[in-house]
Amino acid sequence: MNTDNIEFFDELLLASKTAYQRAYAPYSQFHVGAAALTAKGNIVSGCNVENASYGLTTCAERNCISHAVVQGEPVLTLIMIYTEQDRLTPPCGACRQVIAEFFSQSAQVVAVNHKNEQQVWTVAQLLPDAFTPQYLLAK
Ligand code: THU
């Protein structure tokens, strides 16, 4: 994590772990917790929520971002994804698109697991040449 955000690491980890524990994943048993830092320095979180109609499942990252919007803090600077998998979990394609809507291209996406292994990407690395709101505004 970069030096601007490192002071929030412990708080983001706690929030993403708590969200992880609340995941509703009775079908996949694959729990995911996410926590994001808002531009105002607050933290919002989300977990995956599955459904008996499987396709209606929403990922932790998108629930986290929706939570930020509901809180009135849609400008986000970093998102952490916590799982208890041996391999770190990157965001799925749908989440990458939603992340690109609310974070800058240089914002960090940080995957962490229970062994405290970490991997950091920028939004641009995860979704190069993203279709963002500017394309709708520019003629
Ligand atoms: N999942 C997430 O919450 N985030 C991701 O980026 C990858 C997948 C969830 C969706 C589903 O509940 C479970 O993980 C298995 O795909």
Backbone and ligand atoms as CSV (ligand in chain L), in Angstrom:
chain,resi,resn,atom,element,x,y,z
A,1,MET,N,N,0.848,-1.208,0.000
A,1,MET,CA,C,0.000,0.000,0.000
A,1,MET,C,C,0.873,1.244,0.000
A,2,ASN,N,N,0.419,2.300,-0.657
A,2,ASN,CA,C,1.257,3.509,-0.699
A,2,ASN,C,C,1.214,4.266,0.638
A,3,THR,N,N,2.140,5.201,0.774
A,3,THR,CA,C,2.323,5.869,2.073
A,3,THR,C,C,1.103,6.701,2.485
A,4,ASP,N,N,0.312,7.171,1.496
A,4,ASP,CA,C,-0.885,7.965,1.816
A,4,ASP,C,C,-1.907,7.132,2.591
A,5,ASN,N,N,-1.917,5.841,2.297
A,5,ASN,CA,C,-2.985,4.995,2.833
A,5,ASN,C,C,-2.544,4.016,3.904
A,6,ILE,N,N,-1.251,3.870,4.096
A,6,ILE,CA,C,-0.736,2.817,4.977
A,6,ILE,C,C,-1.261,2.967,6.408
A,7,GLU,N,N,-1.508,4.207,6.820
A,7,GLU,CA,C,-2.001,4.430,8.190
A,7,GLU,C,C,-3.387,3.813,8.405
A,8,PHE,N,N,-4.100,3.536,7.292
A,8,PHE,CA,C,-5.442,2.972,7.414
A,8,PHE,C,C,-5.458,1.454,7.309
A,9,PHE,N,N,-4.263,0.863,7.138
A,9,PHE,CA,C,-4.205,-0.583,6.860
A,9,PHE,C,C,-4.937,-1.402,7.932
A,10,ASP,N,N,-4.612,-1.161,9.202
A,10,ASP,CA,C,-5.197,-1.985,10.274
A,10,ASP,C,C,-6.711,-1.842,10.329
A,11,GLU,N,N,-7.177,-0.609,10.133
A,11,GLU,CA,C,-8.624,-0.351,10.185
A,11,GLU,C,C,-9.343,-1.016,9.006
A,12,LEU,N,N,-8.702,-0.955,7.841
A,12,LEU,CA,C,-9.290,-1.606,6.654
A,12,LEU,C,C,-9.310,-3.121,6.836
A,13,LEU,N,N,-8.247,-3.646,7.430
A,13,LEU,CA,C,-8.174,-5.093,7.640
A,13,LEU,C,C,-9.263,-5.545,8.609
A,14,LEU,N,N,-9.436,-4.820,9.682
A,14,LEU,CA,C,-10.467,-5.176,10.659
A,14,LEU,C,C,-11.855,-5.115,10.024
A,15,ALA,N,N,-12.112,-4.055,9.264
A,15,ALA,CA,C,-13.431,-3.897,8.637
A,15,ALA,C,C,-13.677,-4.988,7.596
A,16,SER,N,N,-12.650,-5.332,6.822
A,16,SER,CA,C,-12.859,-6.358,5.788
A,16,SER,C,C,-12.992,-7.749,6.416
A,17,LYS,N,N,-12.280,-7.984,7.509
A,17,LYS,CA,C,-12.411,-9.273,8.215
A,17,LYS,C,C,-13.795,-9.420,8.833
A,18,THR,N,N,-14.285,-8.340,9.424
A,18,THR,CA,C,-15.626,-8.374,10.028
A,18,THR,C,C,-16.673,-8.644,8.950
A,19,ALA,N,N,-16.522,-7.975,7.813
A,19,ALA,CA,C,-17.450,-8.199,6.697
A,19,ALA,C,C,-17.350,-9.642,6.206
A,20,TYR,N,N,-16.138,-10.141,6.124
A,20,TYR,CA,C,-15.904,-11.536,5.708
A,20,TYR,C,C,-16.724,-12.491,6.583
A,21,GLN,N,N,-16.683,-12.221,7.889
A,21,GLN,CA,C,-17.399,-13.113,8.817
A,21,GLN,C,C,-18.912,-13.048,8.619
A,22,ARG,N,N,-19.384,-11.959,8.042
A,22,ARG,CA,C,-20.828,-11.787,7.844
A,22,ARG,C,C,-21.276,-12.213,6.447
A,23,ALA,N,N,-20.341,-12.697,5.637
A,23,ALA,CA,C,-20.706,-13.088,4.262
A,23,ALA,C,C,-21.863,-14.089,4.297
A,24,TYR,N,N,-22.775,-13.931,3.340
A,24,TYR,CA,C,-23.872,-14.891,3.191
A,24,TYR,C,C,-23.541,-15.711,1.947
A,25,ALA,N,N,-22.882,-16.842,2.177
A,25,ALA,CA,C,-22.394,-17.644,1.052
A,25,ALA,C,C,-22.674,-19.129,1.285
A,26,PRO,N,N,-23.981,-19.480,1.487
A,26,PRO,CA,C,-24.294,-20.878,1.794
A,26,PRO,C,C,-24.094,-21.815,0.609
A,27,TYR,N,N,-24.015,-21.290,-0.606
A,27,TYR,CA,C,-23.902,-22.164,-1.793
A,27,TYR,C,C,-22.454,-22.411,-2.162
A,28,SER,N,N,-21.652,-21.370,-2.174
A,28,SER,CA,C,-20.243,-21.542,-2.564
A,28,SER,C,C,-19.339,-21.763,-1.347
A,29,GLN,N,N,-19.789,-21.359,-0.196
A,29,GLN,CA,C,-18.949,-21.349,1.027
A,29,GLN,C,C,-17.713,-20.476,0.840
A,30,PHE,N,N,-17.721,-19.644,-0.168
A,30,PHE,CA,C,-16.549,-18.802,-0.477
A,30,PHE,C,C,-16.837,-17.406,0.084
A,31,HIS,N,N,-16.354,-17.162,1.272
A,31,HIS,CA,C,-16.622,-15.869,1.912
A,31,HIS,C,C,-15.645,-14.806,1.408
A,32,VAL,N,N,-16.171,-13.611,1.196
A,32,VAL,CA,C,-15.327,-12.475,0.791
A,32,VAL,C,C,-15.764,-11.259,1.606
A,33,GLY,N,N,-14.791,-10.535,2.117
A,33,GLY,CA,C,-15.065,-9.258,2.791
A,33,GLY,C,C,-14.314,-8.163,2.066
A,34,ALA,N,N,-14.927,-7.004,1.969
A,34,ALA,CA,C,-14.249,-5.870,1.326
A,34,ALA,C,C,-14.405,-4.642,2.213
A,35,ALA,N,N,-13.410,-3.782,2.172
A,35,ALA,CA,C,-13.497,-2.508,2.888
A,35,ALA,C,C,-12.847,-1.444,2.017
A,36,ALA,N,N,-13.467,-0.283,1.963
A,36,ALA,CA,C,-12.934,0.804,1.132
A,36,ALA,C,C,-12.720,2.045,1.986
A,37,LEU,N,N,-11.713,2.796,1.580
A,37,LEU,CA,C,-11.404,4.075,2.231
A,37,LEU,C,C,-12.068,5.179,1.401
A,38,THR,N,N,-12.827,6.042,2.062
A,38,THR,CA,C,-13.476,7.133,1.333
A,38,THR,C,C,-12.541,8.346,1.290
A,39,ALA,N,N,-12.850,9.258,0.374
A,39,ALA,CA,C,-12.016,10.464,0.239
A,39,ALA,C,C,-12.015,11.283,1.523
A,40,LYS,N,N,-13.058,11.126,2.340
A,40,LYS,CA,C,-13.134,11.854,3.619
A,40,LYS,C,C,-12.401,11.125,4.739
A,41,GLY,N,N,-11.841,9.944,4.430
A,41,GLY,CA,C,-11.074,9.206,5.441
A,41,GLY,C,C,-11.909,8.249,6.269
A,42,ASN,N,N,-13.126,7.973,5.814
A,42,ASN,CA,C,-13.950,6.985,6.518
A,42,ASN,C,C,-13.825,5.620,5.836
A,43,ILE,N,N,-14.296,4.610,6.528
A,43,ILE,CA,C,-14.213,3.255,5.988
A,43,ILE,C,C,-15.604,2.654,5.866
A,44,VAL,N,N,-15.863,2.053,4.712
A,44,VAL,CA,C,-17.134,1.350,4.479
A,44,VAL,C,C,-16.787,-0.090,4.126
A,45,SER,N,N,-17.736,-0.979,4.349
A,45,SER,CA,C,-17.424,-2.384,4.079
A,45,SER,C,C,-18.597,-3.086,3.412
A,46,GLY,N,N,-18.322,-4.298,2.942
A,46,GLY,CA,C,-19.366,-5.109,2.322
A,46,GLY,C,C,-18.919,-6.556,2.270
A,47,CYS,N,N,-19.896,-7.456,2.152
A,47,CYS,CA,C,-19.580,-8.885,2.012
A,47,CYS,C,C,-20.364,-9.425,0.822
A,48,ASN,N,N,-20.003,-10.614,0.371
A,48,ASN,CA,C,-20.811,-11.210,-0.700
A,48,ASN,C,C,-22.123,-11.727,-0.135
A,49,VAL,N,N,-23.166,-11.581,-0.933
A,49,VAL,CA,C,-24.509,-12.009,-0.543
A,49,VAL,C,C,-25.058,-12.870,-1.676
A,50,GLU,N,N,-25.172,-14.172,-1.402
A,50,GLU,CA,C,-25.630,-15.109,-2.438
A,50,GLU,C,C,-27.156,-15.245,-2.392
A,51,ASN,N,N,-27.664,-15.957,-3.384
A,51,ASN,CA,C,-29.105,-16.133,-3.480
A,51,ASN,C,C,-29.399,-17.526,-4.029
A,52,ALA,N,N,-30.539,-18.085,-3.636
A,52,ALA,CA,C,-30.945,-19.398,-4.151
A,52,ALA,C,C,-31.052,-19.362,-5.676
A,53,SER,N,N,-31.372,-18.210,-6.216
A,53,SER,CA,C,-31.271,-17.993,-7.664
A,53,SER,C,C,-29.850,-17.470,-7.892
A,54,TYR,N,N,-28.936,-18.376,-8.144
A,54,TYR,CA,C,-27.497,-18.097,-8.019
A,54,TYR,C,C,-27.031,-16.809,-8.709
A,55,GLY,N,N,-27.612,-16.542,-9.872
A,55,GLY,CA,C,-27.151,-15.393,-10.659
A,55,GLY,C,C,-27.401,-14.052,-9.982
A,56,LEU,N,N,-28.203,-14.052,-8.951
A,56,LEU,CA,C,-28.499,-12.792,-8.250
A,56,LEU,C,C,-27.459,-12.464,-7.174
A,57,THR,N,N,-26.487,-13.329,-7.040
A,57,THR,CA,C,-25.414,-13.087,-6.065
A,57,THR,C,C,-24.739,-11.744,-6.320
A,58,THR,N,N,-24.440,-11.037,-5.227
A,58,THR,CA,C,-23.629,-9.819,-5.384
A,58,THR,C,C,-22.327,-9.991,-4.608
A,59,CYS,N,N,-21.265,-9.521,-5.234
A,59,CYS,CA,C,-19.932,-9.666,-4.655
A,59,CYS,C,C,-19.698,-8.662,-3.529
A,60,ALA,N,N,-18.734,-8.982,-2.698
A,60,ALA,CA,C,-18.363,-8.121,-1.577
A,60,ALA,C,C,-17.971,-6.717,-2.047
A,61,GLU,N,N,-17.202,-6.639,-3.114
A,61,GLU,CA,C,-16.699,-5.339,-3.577
A,61,GLU,C,C,-17.854,-4.427,-3.987
A,62,ARG,N,N,-18.801,-4.997,-4.750
A,62,ARG,CA,C,-19.918,-4.156,-5.207
A,62,ARG,C,C,-20.833,-3.775,-4.051
A,63,ASN,N,N,-21.021,-4.674,-3.097
A,63,ASN,CA,C,-21.829,-4.298,-1.934
A,63,ASN,C,C,-21.130,-3.220,-1.114
A,64,CYS,N,N,-19.832,-3.312,-1.033
A,64,CYS,CA,C,-19.045,-2.298,-0.313
A,64,CYS,C,C,-19.212,-0.924,-0.987
A,65,ILE,N,N,-19.101,-0.898,-2.300
A,65,ILE,CA,C,-19.223,0.377,-3.028
A,65,ILE,C,C,-20.640,0.931,-2.895
A,66,SER,N,N,-21.635,0.057,-2.969
A,66,SER,CA,C,-23.022,0.524,-2.794
A,66,SER,C,C,-23.210,1.132,-1.403
A,67,HIS,N,N,-22.590,0.520,-0.432
A,67,HIS,CA,C,-22.648,1.020,0.946
A,67,HIS,C,C,-22.083,2.450,1.017
A,68,ALA,N,N,-20.962,2.668,0.311
A,68,ALA,CA,C,-20.351,4.006,0.296
A,68,ALA,C,C,-21.304,5.026,-0.331
A,69,VAL,N,N,-21.978,4.621,-1.386
A,69,VAL,CA,C,-22.916,5.531,-2.060
A,69,VAL,C,C,-24.068,5.873,-1.108
A,70,VAL,N,N,-24.592,4.871,-0.433
A,70,VAL,CA,C,-25.695,5.097,0.520
A,70,VAL,C,C,-25.246,6.019,1.662
A,71,GLN,N,N,-23.988,5.890,2.064
A,71,GLN,CA,C,-23.442,6.745,3.136
A,71,GLN,C,C,-23.201,8.175,2.673
A,72,GLY,N,N,-23.358,8.414,1.366
A,72,GLY,CA,C,-23.109,9.750,0.824
A,72,GLY,C,C,-21.642,10.015,0.570
A,73,GLU,N,N,-20.848,8.952,0.445
A,73,GLU,CA,C,-19.404,9.106,0.219
A,73,GLU,C,C,-18.961,8.275,-0.993
A,74,PRO,N,N,-19.396,8.698,-2.177
A,74,PRO,CA,C,-19.104,7.876,-3.356
A,74,PRO,C,C,-17.692,8.020,-3.911
A,75,VAL,N,N,-16.897,8.944,-3.340
A,75,VAL,CA,C,-15.523,9.096,-3.832
A,75,VAL,C,C,-14.613,8.236,-2.962
A,76,LEU,N,N,-13.978,7.248,-3.601
A,76,LEU,CA,C,-13.236,6.224,-2.864
A,76,LEU,C,C,-11.788,6.181,-3.322
A,77,THR,N,N,-10.901,5.851,-2.397
A,77,THR,CA,C,-9.477,5.926,-2.752
A,77,THR,C,C,-8.754,4.586,-2.720
A,78,LEU,N,N,-9.285,3.607,-2.019
A,78,LEU,CA,C,-8.608,2.297,-1.947
A,78,LEU,C,C,-9.628,1.247,-1.532
A,79,ILE,N,N,-9.513,0.058,-2.093
A,79,ILE,CA,C,-10.384,-1.040,-1.652
A,79,ILE,C,C,-9.539,-2.252,-1.286
A,80,MET,N,N,-9.889,-2.864,-0.150
A,80,MET,CA,C,-9.199,-4.073,0.314
A,80,MET,C,C,-10.169,-5.246,0.190
A,81,ILE,N,N,-9.639,-6.369,-0.239
A,81,ILE,CA,C,-10.450,-7.589,-0.404
A,81,ILE,C,C,-9.838,-8.667,0.483
A,82,TYR,N,N,-10.611,-9.146,1.440
A,82,TYR,CA,C,-10.100,-10.135,2.392
A,82,TYR,C,C,-10.775,-11.484,2.180
A,83,THR,N,N,-9.954,-12.530,2.065
A,83,THR,CA,C,-10.473,-13.896,2.024
A,83,THR,C,C,-9.569,-14.772,2.899
A,84,GLU,N,N,-10.003,-15.989,3.121
A,84,GLU,CA,C,-9.148,-16.945,3.839
A,84,GLU,C,C,-8.776,-18.071,2.883
A,85,GLN,N,N,-8.334,-17.678,1.710
A,85,GLN,CA,C,-7.878,-18.602,0.676
A,85,GLN,C,C,-6.349,-18.582,0.635
A,86,ASP,N,N,-5.779,-19.710,0.260
A,86,ASP,CA,C,-4.315,-19.739,0.130
A,86,ASP,C,C,-3.848,-18.845,-1.017
A,87,ARG,N,N,-4.700,-18.741,-2.036
A,87,ARG,CA,C,-4.368,-17.812,-3.127
A,87,ARG,C,C,-5.142,-16.536,-2.910
A,88,LEU,N,N,-4.502,-15.426,-3.093
A,88,LEU,CA,C,-5.172,-14.135,-2.913
A,88,LEU,C,C,-6.273,-13.977,-3.958
A,89,THR,N,N,-7.350,-13.307,-3.554
A,89,THR,CA,C,-8.532,-13.198,-4.422
A,89,THR,C,C,-8.569,-11.850,-5.131
A,90,PRO,N,N,-8.446,-11.846,-6.456
A,90,PRO,CA,C,-8.602,-10.589,-7.196
A,90,PRO,C,C,-10.081,-10.333,-7.475
A,91,PRO,N,N,-10.476,-9.095,-7.737
A,91,PRO,CA,C,-11.892,-8.833,-8.027
A,91,PRO,C,C,-12.313,-9.438,-9.362
A,92,CYS,N,N,-13.559,-9.879,-9.424
A,92,CYS,CA,C,-14.082,-10.446,-10.677
A,92,CYS,C,C,-14.248,-9.330,-11.715
A,93,GLY,N,N,-14.544,-9.716,-12.921
A,93,GLY,CA,C,-14.657,-8.735,-14.008
A,93,GLY,C,C,-15.734,-7.699,-13.775
A,94,ALA,N,N,-16.904,-8.140,-13.289
A,94,ALA,CA,C,-17.995,-7.191,-13.038
A,94,ALA,C,C,-17.571,-6.171,-11.980
A,95,CYS,N,N,-16.900,-6.646,-10.939
A,95,CYS,CA,C,-16.453,-5.727,-9.884
A,95,CYS,C,C,-15.391,-4.766,-10.405
A,96,ARG,N,N,-14.545,-5.228,-11.302
A,96,ARG,CA,C,-13.533,-4.314,-11.866
A,96,ARG,C,C,-14.207,-3.134,-12.565
A,97,GLN,N,N,-15.273,-3.420,-13.292
A,97,GLN,CA,C,-15.983,-2.346,-13.986
A,97,GLN,C,C,-16.596,-1.363,-12.982
A,98,VAL,N,N,-17.174,-1.887,-11.917
A,98,VAL,CA,C,-17.803,-1.010,-10.912
A,98,VAL,C,C,-16.727,-0.244,-10.133
A,99,ILE,N,N,-15.617,-0.889,-9.858
A,99,ILE,CA,C,-14.498,-0.197,-9.201
A,99,ILE,C,C,-14.031,0.966,-10.077
A,100,ALA,N,N,-13.953,0.745,-11.376
A,100,ALA,CA,C,-13.468,1.791,-12.298
A,100,ALA,C,C,-14.393,3.019,-12.312
A,101,GLU,N,N,-15.646,2.812,-11.924
A,101,GLU,CA,C,-16.611,3.932,-11.875
A,101,GLU,C,C,-16.337,4.869,-10.690
A,102,PHE,N,N,-15.893,4.302,-9.573
A,102,PHE,CA,C,-15.830,5.071,-8.319
A,102,PHE,C,C,-14.424,5.364,-7.800
A,103,PHE,N,N,-13.427,4.757,-8.437
A,103,PHE,CA,C,-12.038,4.975,-8.009
A,103,PHE,C,C,-11.258,5.535,-9.189
A,104,SER,N,N,-10.179,6.269,-8.882
A,104,SER,CA,C,-9.324,6.745,-9.974
A,104,SER,C,C,-8.550,5.566,-10.559
A,105,GLN,N,N,-8.015,5.792,-11.731
A,105,GLN,CA,C,-7.244,4.730,-12.390
A,105,GLN,C,C,-5.987,4.365,-11.599
A,106,SER,N,N,-5.503,5.314,-10.775
A,106,SER,CA,C,-4.285,5.026,-10.000
A,106,SER,C,C,-4.587,4.517,-8.585
A,107,ALA,N,N,-5.857,4.399,-8.233
A,107,ALA,CA,C,-6.214,3.918,-6.888
A,107,ALA,C,C,-5.764,2.468,-6.716
A,108,GLN,N,N,-5.521,2.106,-5.467
A,108,GLN,CA,C,-5.025,0.760,-5.202
A,108,GLN,C,C,-6.131,-0.213,-4.811
A,109,VAL,N,N,-5.997,-1.425,-5.306
A,109,VAL,CA,C,-6.859,-2.552,-4.929
A,109,VAL,C,C,-5.929,-3.537,-4.229
A,110,VAL,N,N,-6.242,-3.830,-2.967
A,110,VAL,CA,C,-5.330,-4.621,-2.137
A,110,VAL,C,C,-6.003,-5.921,-1.716
A,111,ALA,N,N,-5.441,-7.043,-2.134
A,111,ALA,CA,C,-5.950,-8.345,-1.683
A,111,ALA,C,C,-5.108,-8.795,-0.498
A,112,VAL,N,N,-5.797,-9.297,0.532
A,112,VAL,CA,C,-5.127,-9.775,1.751
A,112,VAL,C,C,-5.761,-11.101,2.142
A,113,ASN,N,N,-4.971,-11.990,2.709
A,113,ASN,CA,C,-5.578,-13.219,3.236
A,113,ASN,C,C,-5.214,-13.427,4.709
A,114,HIS,N,N,-5.683,-14.554,5.253
A,114,HIS,CA,C,-5.506,-14.840,6.684
A,114,HIS,C,C,-4.046,-15.059,7.050
A,115,LYS,N,N,-3.196,-15.283,6.047
A,115,LYS,CA,C,-1.755,-15.430,6.330
A,115,LYS,C,C,-1.036,-14.084,6.234
A,116,ASN,N,N,-1.854,-13.064,6.062
A,116,ASN,CA,C,-1.360,-11.684,5.898
A,116,ASN,C,C,-0.513,-11.502,4.633
A,117,GLU,N,N,-0.735,-12.382,3.656
A,117,GLU,CA,C,-0.108,-12.164,2.350
A,117,GLU,C,C,-0.896,-11.057,1.661
A,118,GLN,N,N,-0.201,-10.307,0.844
A,118,GLN,CA,C,-0.853,-9.148,0.209
A,118,GLN,C,C,-0.435,-9.029,-1.238
A,119,GLN,N,N,-1.361,-8.555,-2.041
A,119,GLN,CA,C,-1.031,-8.200,-3.419
A,119,GLN,C,C,-1.748,-6.886,-3.728
A,120,VAL,N,N,-1.048,-5.998,-4.375
A,120,VAL,CA,C,-1.612,-4.677,-4.669
A,120,VAL,C,C,-1.608,-4.471,-6.185
A,121,TRP,N,N,-2.746,-4.018,-6.696
A,121,TRP,CA,C,-2.851,-3.619,-8.099
A,121,TRP,C,C,-3.382,-2.187,-8.127
A,122,THR,N,N,-3.153,-1.517,-9.254
A,122,THR,CA,C,-3.909,-0.283,-9.484
A,122,THR,C,C,-5.161,-0.661,-10.265
A,123,VAL,N,N,-6.132,0.250,-10.223
A,123,VAL,CA,C,-7.364,0.027,-10.982
A,123,VAL,C,C,-7.016,-0.138,-12.470
A,124,ALA,N,N,-6.082,0.669,-12.959
A,124,ALA,CA,C,-5.708,0.603,-14.383
A,124,ALA,C,C,-5.100,-0.753,-14.741
A,125,GLN,N,N,-4.363,-1.349,-13.807
A,125,GLN,CA,C,-3.796,-2.677,-14.101
A,125,GLN,C,C,-4.894,-3.730,-14.212
A,126,LEU,N,N,-5.923,-3.585,-13.395
A,126,LEU,CA,C,-6.991,-4.590,-13.393
A,126,LEU,C,C,-7.954,-4.422,-14.556
A,127,LEU,N,N,-8.116,-3.183,-15.010
A,127,LEU,CA,C,-9.049,-2.933,-16.117
A,127,LEU,C,C,-8.496,-1.808,-17.002
A,128,PRO,N,N,-7.541,-2.150,-17.861
A,128,PRO,CA,C,-6.976,-1.123,-18.742
A,128,PRO,C,C,-8.039,-0.597,-19.701
A,129,ASP,N,N,-7.923,0.671,-20.056
A,129,ASP,CA,C,-8.841,1.286,-21.031
A,129,ASP,C,C,-10.308,1.092,-20.625
A,130,ALA,N,N,-10.574,1.297,-19.345
A,130,ALA,CA,C,-11.928,1.083,-18.837
A,130,ALA,C,C,-12.927,2.051,-19.464
A,131,PHE,N,N,-14.149,1.584,-19.626
A,131,PHE,CA,C,-15.250,2.452,-20.036
A,131,PHE,C,C,-15.737,3.162,-18.779
A,132,THR,N,N,-15.493,4.458,-18.707
A,132,THR,CA,C,-15.786,5.235,-17.500
A,132,THR,C,C,-16.803,6.348,-17.824
A,133,PRO,N,N,-17.315,7.052,-16.811
A,133,PRO,CA,C,-18.354,8.066,-17.055
A,133,PRO,C,C,-17.952,9.138,-18.073
A,134,GLN,N,N,-16.644,9.420,-18.171
A,134,GLN,CA,C,-16.199,10.448,-19.117
A,134,GLN,C,C,-16.635,10.145,-20.545
A,135,TYR,N,N,-16.736,8.880,-20.875
A,135,TYR,CA,C,-17.114,8.523,-22.246
A,135,TYR,C,C,-18.568,8.901,-22.538
A,136,LEU,N,N,-19.375,8.917,-21.502
A,136,LEU,CA,C,-20.774,9.299,-21.691
A,136,LEU,C,C,-20.926,10.811,-21.767
A,137,LEU,N,N,-20.035,11.509,-21.075
A,137,LEU,CA,C,-20.135,12.969,-21.013
A,137,LEU,C,C,-19.515,13.625,-22.240
A,138,ALA,N,N,-18.445,13.013,-22.767
A,138,ALA,CA,C,-17.741,13.609,-23.906
A,138,ALA,C,C,-18.449,13.238,-25.201
A,139,LYS,N,N,-18.537,14.211,-26.107
A,139,LYS,CA,C,-19.182,13.932,-27.411
A,139,LYS,C,C,-18.117,13.604,-28.445
L,1,THU,N1,N,-17.017,-13.146,-4.997
L,1,THU,C1,C,-16.839,-11.914,-4.449
L,1,THU,O1,O,-17.525,-11.538,-3.489
L,1,THU,N2,N,-15.903,-11.114,-4.993
L,1,THU,C2,C,-15.107,-11.450,-6.054
L,1,THU,O2,O,-14.396,-10.611,-6.587
L,1,THU,C3,C,-15.085,-12.832,-6.510
L,1,THU,C4,C,-16.284,-13.619,-6.150
L,1,THU,C5,C,-18.028,-14.022,-4.413
L,1,THU,C6,C,-19.237,-14.252,-5.273
L,1,THU,C7,C,-19.723,-15.595,-4.757
L,1,THU,O3,O,-20.554,-15.377,-3.629
L,1,THU,C8,C,-18.466,-16.292,-4.290
L,1,THU,O4,O,-17.473,-15.294,-4.177
L,1,THU,C9,C,-17.984,-17.377,-5.251
L,1,THU,O5,O,-17.890,-16.883,-6.556
